[in-house]
Amino acid sequence: MGIKGKLGIFVLTCVVIVSVGFWYTQNGKNPDREATIDREVKGVVAEVSDKYQVQYTSIRNGGKNPVIKIRVNTKIYG
């Protein structure tokens, strides 16, 4: 294999590495962010559970702004 072939393989390898790195930074899950979101969701659900019967909770990842859905049954009195 000549110098052009080796250079072509090197350039292709660099392109693949940069592409994977870019994809990971854009789409990869950050464990710290996930832990923070998990703590916040538990806090919100705990607050709502004090006043209502929680029937259903879900988190929809909207990129930088995740959405928390909480479905409640009835208000708890007392």
Distance bins in CASP14 RR format, pairs under 12 A and 6 or more apart:
PFRMAT RR
TARGET T0000
AUTHOR 0000-0000-0000
RMODE 2
METHOD distances of the structure
MODEL  1
1 7 0 0 0 0 0 1 0 0 0 0 0
1 8 0 0 0 0 1 0 0 0 0 0 0
1 9 0 0 0 0 1 0 0 0 0 0 0
1 10 0 0 0 0 0 1 0 0 0 0 0
2 8 0 0 0 0 1 0 0 0 0 0 0
2 9 0 0 0 0 0 1 0 0 0 0 0
3 9 0 0 0 0 0 1 0 0 0 0 0
3 10 0 0 0 0 0 1 0 0 0 0 0
4 10 0 0 0 0 0 1 0 0 0 0 0
4 11 0 0 0 0 0 1 0 0 0 0 0
5 11 0 0 0 0 1 0 0 0 0 0 0
5 12 0 0 0 0 1 0 0 0 0 0 0
5 13 0 0 0 0 0 1 0 0 0 0 0
6 12 0 0 0 0 0 1 0 0 0 0 0
6 13 0 0 0 0 0 1 0 0 0 0 0
7 13 0 0 0 0 0 1 0 0 0 0 0
7 14 0 0 0 0 0 1 0 0 0 0 0
8 14 0 0 0 0 1 0 0 0 0 0 0
8 15 0 0 0 0 1 0 0 0 0 0 0
8 16 0 0 0 0 0 1 0 0 0 0 0
9 15 0 0 0 0 0 1 0 0 0 0 0
9 16 0 0 0 0 0 1 0 0 0 0 0
10 16 0 0 0 0 0 1 0 0 0 0 0
10 17 0 0 0 0 0 1 0 0 0 0 0
11 17 0 0 0 0 0 1 0 0 0 0 0
11 18 0 0 0 0 0 1 0 0 0 0 0
12 18 0 0 0 0 0 1 0 0 0 0 0
12 19 0 0 0 0 0 1 0 0 0 0 0
13 19 0 0 0 0 0 1 0 0 0 0 0
13 20 0 0 0 0 0 1 0 0 0 0 0
14 20 0 0 0 0 0 1 0 0 0 0 0
14 21 0 0 0 0 0 1 0 0 0 0 0
15 21 0 0 0 0 0 1 0 0 0 0 0
15 22 0 0 0 0 0 1 0 0 0 0 0
16 22 0 0 0 0 0 1 0 0 0 0 0
16 23 0 0 0 0 0 1 0 0 0 0 0
17 23 0 0 0 0 0 1 0 0 0 0 0
17 24 0 0 0 0 0 1 0 0 0 0 0
18 24 0 0 0 0 0 1 0 0 0 0 0
18 25 0 0 0 0 0 1 0 0 0 0 0
19 25 0 0 0 0 0 1 0 0 0 0 0
19 26 0 0 0 0 0 1 0 0 0 0 0
19 27 0 0 0 0 0 1 0 0 0 0 0
20 26 0 0 0 0 0 1 0 0 0 0 0
20 27 0 0 0 0 0 1 0 0 0 0 0
20 28 0 0 0 0 0 1 0 0 0 0 0
21 27 0 0 0 0 1 0 0 0 0 0 0
21 28 0 0 0 0 1 0 0 0 0 0 0
22 28 0 0 0 0 0 1 0 0 0 0 0
24 30 0 0 0 0 0 1 0 0 0 0 0
26 63 0 0 0 0 0 1 0 0 0 0 0
26 64 0 0 0 0 0 1 0 0 0 0 0
27 61 0 0 0 0 0 1 0 0 0 0 0
27 63 0 0 0 0 1 0 0 0 0 0 0
28 34 0 0 0 0 0 1 0 0 0 0 0
28 61 0 0 0 0 0 1 0 0 0 0 0
28 63 0 0 0 0 0 1 0 0 0 0 0
29 35 0 0 0 0 0 1 0 0 0 0 0
29 37 0 0 0 0 0 1 0 0 0 0 0
29 38 0 0 0 0 0 1 0 0 0 0 0
29 61 0 0 0 0 1 0 0 0 0 0 0
29 63 0 0 0 0 0 1 0 0 0 0 0
29 66 0 0 0 0 0 1 0 0 0 0 0
30 36 0 0 0 0 1 0 0 0 0 0 0
30 37 0 0 0 0 1 0 0 0 0 0 0
30 61 0 0 0 0 0 1 0 0 0 0 0
30 63 0 0 0 0 0 1 0 0 0 0 0
30 64 0 0 0 0 0 1 0 0 0 0 0
31 37 0 0 0 0 0 1 0 0 0 0 0
31 38 0 0 0 0 0 1 0 0 0 0 0
32 38 0 0 0 0 0 1 0 0 0 0 0
32 39 0 0 0 0 0 1 0 0 0 0 0
33 39 0 0 0 0 0 1 0 0 0 0 0
33 40 0 0 0 0 0 1 0 0 0 0 0
33 61 0 0 0 0 0 1 0 0 0 0 0
33 63 0 0 0 0 0 1 0 0 0 0 0
33 64 0 0 0 0 1 0 0 0 0 0 0
33 66 0 0 0 0 1 0 0 0 0 0 0
34 40 0 0 0 0 0 1 0 0 0 0 0
34 41 0 0 0 0 0 1 0 0 0 0 0
34 59 0 0 0 0 0 1 0 0 0 0 0
34 61 0 0 0 0 1 0 0 0 0 0 0
34 66 0 0 0 0 0 1 0 0 0 0 0
35 41 0 0 0 0 0 1 0 0 0 0 0
35 42 0 0 0 0 0 1 0 0 0 0 0
36 42 0 0 0 0 0 1 0 0 0 0 0
36 43 0 0 0 0 0 1 0 0 0 0 0
36 66 0 0 0 0 0 1 0 0 0 0 0
37 43 0 0 0 0 0 1 0 0 0 0 0
37 44 0 0 0 0 0 1 0 0 0 0 0
37 59 1 0 0 1 0 0 0 0 0 0 0
37 60 0 0 0 0 0 1 0 0 0 0 0
37 61 0 0 0 0 1 0 0 0 0 0 0
37 62 0 0 0 0 0 1 0 0 0 0 0
37 63 0 0 0 0 0 1 0 0 0 0 0
37 64 0 0 0 0 0 1 0 0 0 0 0
37 65 0 0 0 0 0 1 0 0 0 0 0
37 66 1 0 0 1 0 0 0 0 0 0 0
37 67 0 0 0 0 0 1 0 0 0 0 0
37 68 0 0 0 0 1 0 0 0 0 0 0
38 44 0 0 0 0 0 1 0 0 0 0 0
38 45 0 0 0 0 0 1 0 0 0 0 0
38 57 0 0 0 0 0 1 0 0 0 0 0
38 59 0 0 0 0 1 0 0 0 0 0 0
38 66 0 0 0 0 0 1 0 0 0 0 0
38 68 0 0 0 0 0 1 0 0 0 0 0
39 45 0 0 0 0 0 1 0 0 0 0 0
39 46 0 0 0 0 0 1 0 0 0 0 0
40 46 0 0 0 0 0 1 0 0 0 0 0
40 47 0 0 0 0 0 1 0 0 0 0 0
40 59 0 0 0 0 1 0 0 0 0 0 0
40 66 0 0 0 0 1 0 0 0 0 0 0
40 68 0 0 0 0 1 0 0 0 0 0 0
41 47 0 0 0 0 0 1 0 0 0 0 0
41 48 0 0 0 0 0 1 0 0 0 0 0
41 49 0 0 0 0 0 1 0 0 0 0 0
41 54 0 0 0 0 0 1 0 0 0 0 0
41 57 1 0 0 1 0 0 0 0 0 0 0
41 58 0 0 0 0 1 0 0 0 0 0 0
41 59 1 0 0 1 0 0 0 0 0 0 0
41 60 0 0 0 0 0 1 0 0 0 0 0
41 61 0 0 0 0 0 1 0 0 0 0 0
41 66 0 0 0 0 1 0 0 0 0 0 0
41 67 0 0 0 0 0 1 0 0 0 0 0
41 68 1 0 1 0 0 0 0 0 0 0 0
41 69 0 0 0 0 0 1 0 0 0 0 0
41 70 0 0 0 0 1 0 0 0 0 0 0
42 48 0 0 0 0 0 1 0 0 0 0 0
42 49 0 0 0 0 0 1 0 0 0 0 0
42 54 0 0 0 0 0 1 0 0 0 0 0
42 57 0 0 0 0 1 0 0 0 0 0 0
42 59 0 0 0 0 0 1 0 0 0 0 0
42 68 0 0 0 0 0 1 0 0 0 0 0
42 70 0 0 0 0 0 1 0 0 0 0 0
43 49 0 0 0 0 1 0 0 0 0 0 0
43 50 0 0 0 0 0 1 0 0 0 0 0
43 54 0 0 0 0 0 1 0 0 0 0 0
43 57 0 0 0 0 0 1 0 0 0 0 0
43 68 0 0 0 0 0 1 0 0 0 0 0
43 70 0 0 0 0 0 1 0 0 0 0 0
44 50 0 0 0 0 0 1 0 0 0 0 0
44 51 0 0 0 0 0 1 0 0 0 0 0
44 52 0 0 0 0 0 1 0 0 0 0 0
44 54 0 0 0 0 0 1 0 0 0 0 0
44 57 0 0 0 0 1 0 0 0 0 0 0
44 59 0 0 0 0 0 1 0 0 0 0 0
44 66 0 0 0 0 0 1 0 0 0 0 0
44 67 0 0 0 0 0 1 0 0 0 0 0
44 68 1 0 0 1 0 0 0 0 0 0 0
44 69 0 0 0 0 0 1 0 0 0 0 0
44 70 1 0 0 1 0 0 0 0 0 0 0
45 51 0 0 0 0 0 1 0 0 0 0 0
45 52 0 0 0 0 0 1 0 0 0 0 0
45 53 0 0 0 0 0 1 0 0 0 0 0
45 54 1 0 0 1 0 0 0 0 0 0 0
45 55 0 0 0 0 0 1 0 0 0 0 0
45 56 0 0 0 0 0 1 0 0 0 0 0
45 57 1 0 1 0 0 0 0 0 0 0 0
45 58 0 0 0 0 0 1 0 0 0 0 0
45 59 0 0 0 0 0 1 0 0 0 0 0
45 68 0 0 0 0 1 0 0 0 0 0 0
45 69 0 0 0 0 0 1 0 0 0 0 0
45 70 1 0 0 1 0 0 0 0 0 0 0
45 71 0 0 0 0 0 1 0 0 0 0 0
45 72 0 0 0 0 0 1 0 0 0 0 0
46 52 0 0 0 0 0 1 0 0 0 0 0
46 54 0 0 0 0 1 0 0 0 0 0 0
46 57 0 0 0 0 0 1 0 0 0 0 0
46 70 0 0 0 0 0 1 0 0 0 0 0
47 54 0 0 0 0 0 1 0 0 0 0 0
47 68 0 0 0 0 0 1 0 0 0 0 0
47 70 0 0 0 0 1 0 0 0 0 0 0
47 72 0 0 0 0 0 1 0 0 0 0 0
48 54 1 0 1 0 0 0 0 0 0 0 0
48 55 0 0 0 0 0 1 0 0 0 0 0
48 56 0 0 0 0 0 1 0 0 0 0 0
48 57 0 0 0 0 1 0 0 0 0 0 0
48 68 0 0 0 0 1 0 0 0 0 0 0
48 69 0 0 0 0 0 1 0 0 0 0 0
48 70 1 0 1 0 0 0 0 0 0 0 0
48 71 0 0 0 0 0 1 0 0 0 0 0
48 72 1 0 0 1 0 0 0 0 0 0 0
48 73 0 0 0 0 0 1 0 0 0 0 0
48 75 0 0 0 0 0 1 0 0 0 0 0
48 76 0 0 0 0 0 1 0 0 0 0 0
49 55 0 0 0 0 0 1 0 0 0 0 0
49 57 0 0 0 0 1 0 0 0 0 0 0
49 70 0 0 0 0 1 0 0 0 0 0 0
49 72 0 0 0 0 1 0 0 0 0 0 0
49 73 0 0 0 0 0 1 0 0 0 0 0
49 75 0 0 0 0 0 1 0 0 0 0 0
49 76 0 0 0 0 1 0 0 0 0 0 0
50 72 0 0 0 0 0 1 0 0 0 0 0
50 75 0 0 0 0 0 1 0 0 0 0 0
50 76 1 0 0 1 0 0 0 0 0 0 0
50 78 0 0 0 0 0 1 0 0 0 0 0
51 70 0 0 0 0 0 1 0 0 0 0 0
51 72 0 0 0 0 1 0 0 0 0 0 0
51 73 0 0 0 0 0 1 0 0 0 0 0
51 74 0 0 0 0 0 1 0 0 0 0 0
51 75 1 0 0 1 0 0 0 0 0 0 0
51 76 1 0 0 1 0 0 0 0 0 0 0
51 77 0 0 0 0 1 0 0 0 0 0 0
51 78 0 0 0 0 0 1 0 0 0 0 0
52 70 0 0 0 0 1 0 0 0 0 0 0
52 71 0 0 0 0 1 0 0 0 0 0 0
52 72 1 1 0 0 0 0 0 0 0 0 0
52 73 1 0 0 1 0 0 0 0 0 0 0
52 74 1 0 0 1 0 0 0 0 0 0 0
52 75 1 0 1 0 0 0 0 0 0 0 0
52 76 1 0 0 1 0 0 0 0 0 0 0
52 77 0 0 0 0 0 1 0 0 0 0 0
53 70 0 0 0 0 0 1 0 0 0 0 0
53 71 0 0 0 0 1 0 0 0 0 0 0
53 72 1 0 0 1 0 0 0 0 0 0 0
53 73 1 0 1 0 0 0 0 0 0 0 0
53 74 1 0 1 0 0 0 0 0 0 0 0
53 75 0 0 0 0 1 0 0 0 0 0 0
53 76 1 0 0 1 0 0 0 0 0 0 0
53 77 0 0 0 0 0 1 0 0 0 0 0
54 68 0 0 0 0 0 1 0 0 0 0 0
54 69 0 0 0 0 0 1 0 0 0 0 0
54 70 1 0 0 1 0 0 0 0 0 0 0
54 71 1 0 0 1 0 0 0 0 0 0 0
54 72 1 0 1 0 0 0 0 0 0 0 0
54 73 1 0 0 1 0 0 0 0 0 0 0
54 74 0 0 0 0 0 1 0 0 0 0 0
54 75 0 0 0 0 0 1 0 0 0 0 0
54 76 0 0 0 0 0 1 0 0 0 0 0
55 69 0 0 0 0 0 1 0 0 0 0 0
55 70 0 0 0 0 1 0 0 0 0 0 0
55 71 1 0 1 0 0 0 0 0 0 0 0
55 72 1 0 0 1 0 0 0 0 0 0 0
55 73 1 0 1 0 0 0 0 0 0 0 0
55 74 0 0 0 0 1 0 0 0 0 0 0
56 68 0 0 0 0 0 1 0 0 0 0 0
56 69 1 0 0 1 0 0 0 0 0 0 0
56 70 1 0 0 1 0 0 0 0 0 0 0
56 71 1 1 0 0 0 0 0 0 0 0 0
56 72 0 0 0 0 1 0 0 0 0 0 0
56 73 0 0 0 0 1 0 0 0 0 0 0
57 67 0 0 0 0 0 1 0 0 0 0 0
57 68 1 0 0 1 0 0 0 0 0 0 0
57 69 1 0 0 1 0 0 0 0 0 0 0
57 70 1 0 1 0 0 0 0 0 0 0 0
57 71 1 0 0 1 0 0 0 0 0 0 0
57 72 0 0 0 0 1 0 0 0 0 0 0
58 66 0 0 0 0 0 1 0 0 0 0 0
58 67 0 0 0 0 1 0 0 0 0 0 0
58 68 1 0 0 1 0 0 0 0 0 0 0
58 69 1 0 1 0 0 0 0 0 0 0 0
58 70 0 0 0 0 1 0 0 0 0 0 0
58 71 0 0 0 0 1 0 0 0 0 0 0
59 65 0 0 0 0 0 1 0 0 0 0 0
59 66 1 0 1 0 0 0 0 0 0 0 0
59 67 1 0 0 1 0 0 0 0 0 0 0
59 68 1 0 1 0 0 0 0 0 0 0 0
59 69 1 0 0 1 0 0 0 0 0 0 0
59 70 0 0 0 0 0 1 0 0 0 0 0
60 66 1 0 0 1 0 0 0 0 0 0 0
60 67 1 0 1 0 0 0 0 0 0 0 0
60 68 0 0 0 0 1 0 0 0 0 0 0
60 69 1 0 0 1 0 0 0 0 0 0 0
61 67 0 0 0 0 1 0 0 0 0 0 0
61 68 0 0 0 0 0 1 0 0 0 0 0
62 68 0 0 0 0 0 1 0 0 0 0 0
END
